[in-house]
Amino acid sequence: MRNKFIIFCFTLLSISCSVDPEIIPEVKIEGIKEIIPDGWPTPFYNFSNNPISIERFTLGKTLFYEPMLSSNNTISCGSCHQQFVAFSNAGHDLSHGINGLLGKRNSPALQNLNWNTSFMHDGGILNLEVQPLGPIANPIEQNENIANVVAKLNASTKYKALCKSAYGDEIINSQRILKSLAQFMGTMYSYNSKYDAVKKGTETFTTNEQNGYNVFVAKCASCHKEPLFTNYDFINNGIGITVLNDSGRAHITHLPTDLYKFKTPSLRNIEKSGPYMHDGRFSTLEKCLDHYASVIPNAPTLDPSLIGGLGLTAQSKIDIIAFLKTLTDPKFLTDKRFSE
């Protein structure tokens, strides 16, 4: 009896001395709404046919991080789009998909997507609500079809409950999946950088930043147009043909005039979203600017503005990078509403 009492006391002591499990507080999702910052153009996509609600945003967010969107339930959208690097793929020149397969392109950053007139590096998808179908069906990325995704989610009590909360019943279909994902991705607004504060008059650039901005406006802004820092067009920027022989925009249009043209990316949060270019060939912003300083003509489709390069000096490259860092939006990169 005495031995049992000692064992009982020892058990109590062990329990009382054990480390409490970490309690992660639930993130209260609020303030989800359509936003058009002052001075920005009208978005290409709006929510007139997809009314925003917290419940539908929550369903979209859960789906974004859901590996069941892949054939073997291992790869989610969030696998290749990580928040702390502006929803690009940290440290990967070419992203890895299902079964560790290596893709052909670098995962682009995701932000301010409502202004996009097309998606993917080649512009092969034209609507935000359709965009997820591309990576889901791609045999290298998620290698799944939407019918299987619908079946898997309908077998999940969690998703039935989320769907009922979002739409009033438990019926999960492709339209609800895609509209909910569009609510999550379409509300990824990034407009709280130092650059934005300077434009509002609440902060000022340093000398290097101002000099960099001046050079940027003179040499870069035709393609990277303010305030979104892209013109959404497709150009051949002279980086040359890779061993992957990616034809770019011509893959979609089949036009020789579109060979090796790729979509101009936004430069917002560019400090965080490397490596750079559609194939991730440049690991740093310095290497990007070294390329643009003296572009070597390598194809008849090379953008005329780049022939001979931009003539950047060593100091102007330093200044441009100082300016580009003012496009970093710490609030966006840490906003828990978008966190996994």
Secondary structure, DSSP 8 states (H G I E B T S, - for coil): -HHHHHHHHHHHHHHHHS-------------------TT----SS-STTS---HHHHHHHHHHHT-GGGSTTS---HHHH-BGGGTTB-TT-SS-B-GGG-B-SS------SGGG-SSBSTT--B--TTTTTHHHHH-TTTT---HHHHHHHHHT-HHHHHHHHHHHSSS---HHHHHHHHHHHHHT-----SHHHHHHHTSS---HHHHHHHHHHHHHTTTTS-TTTT----EEB-S----TT---BTHHHH--GGGTTBEE----TTTTTS-SBSTT--B-SHHHHHHHHHT----STTB-GGGTT-----HHHHHHHHHHHGGG--HHHHH-GGG--
